[in-house]
């Protein structure tokens, strides 16, 4: 009975540790939505080097936009659009 209890405790702890760990991008998105753009940018820019994705380019662009760095924002918005047309810029008429 003690062995079964110990095994259950170990399994529960190992599963809870797995659920608690976040990927770098999950951490970056969390920081982004908390308004910590500089820290989010560090993680996203590092991750996008290894795993380029339109979504990440878009979020990087939007972080720069929120920081009022329009040239950088445009650069990353353009990269997102080049990968996926879904990220097409909205043009006001």
C-alpha positions in Angstrom: 0.0 0.0 0.0 2.9 2.4 0.8 4.4 1.8 -2.6 1.2 2.5 -4.4 0.7 5.7 -2.4 4.3 6.8 -3.2 3.8 6.1 -6.9 0.6 8.1 -6.9 2.3 11.0 -5.2 5.2 10.9 -7.7 2.9 10.8 -10.6 0.8 13.7 -9.4 3.9 15.8 -8.7 5.3 15.1 -12.1 2.1 15.9 -13.9 1.7 19.2 -12.0 5.3 20.2 -12.9 4.6 19.5 -16.6 1.5 21.7 -16.5 3.3 24.5 -14.7 6.1 24.8 -17.3 5.5 27.2 -20.1 7.1 27.5 -23.5 9.1 30.6 -24.2 6.3 32.0 -26.4 3.7 31.4 -23.7 5.9 33.4 -21.3 6.3 36.1 -24.0 2.6 36.4 -24.7 1.9 36.6 -20.9 4.4 39.4 -20.6 3.0 41.1 -23.7 -0.6 41.1 -22.4 0.7 42.4 -19.0 2.2 45.4 -20.9 5.9 44.3 -20.4 6.8 44.8 -24.0 10.6 45.0 -23.6 10.8 41.6 -21.8 8.3 40.1 -24.2 10.3 41.4 -27.2 13.5 39.8 -25.9 11.8 36.4 -25.8 9.9 36.7 -29.1 12.9 38.0 -31.1 15.0 35.2 -29.8 12.4 32.5 -30.5 11.5 33.8 -34.0 15.1 33.2 -35.1 14.7 29.5 -34.5 11.0 29.2 -35.2 9.9 31.9 -37.7 6.1 32.4 -37.6 3.8 35.0 -38.9 2.0 35.2 -35.6 5.2 35.9 -33.7 6.3 38.5 -36.3 2.9 40.2 -35.9 3.1 40.3 -32.1 6.6 41.7 -32.3 5.3 44.4 -34.7 2.5 45.2 -32.4 4.8 45.4 -29.3 6.9 47.9 -31.2 3.8 49.7 -32.3 2.7 50.0 -28.7 6.1 51.4 -27.8 5.7 53.9 -30.6 8.6 52.5 -32.6 6.8 52.7 -35.9 9.7 51.8 -38.3 10.3 48.6 -36.3 6.6 47.8 -36.1 6.3 48.2 -39.9 9.3 45.9 -40.5 7.7 43.1 -38.4 4.2 43.6 -39.7 5.6 43.3 -43.2 7.4 40.0 -42.3 4.1 38.7 -40.9 2.2 39.6 -44.1 4.9 38.1 -46.3 4.5 34.8 -44.5 0.7 34.8 -44.3 -1.7 37.1 -46.2 -4.0 37.0 -43.2 -1.8 39.7 -41.6 -2.5 42.1 -44.5 -2.3 45.7 -43.3 -5.6 47.6 -42.9 -5.7 50.7 -45.0 -8.1 53.4 -44.0 -9.8 55.3 -46.8 
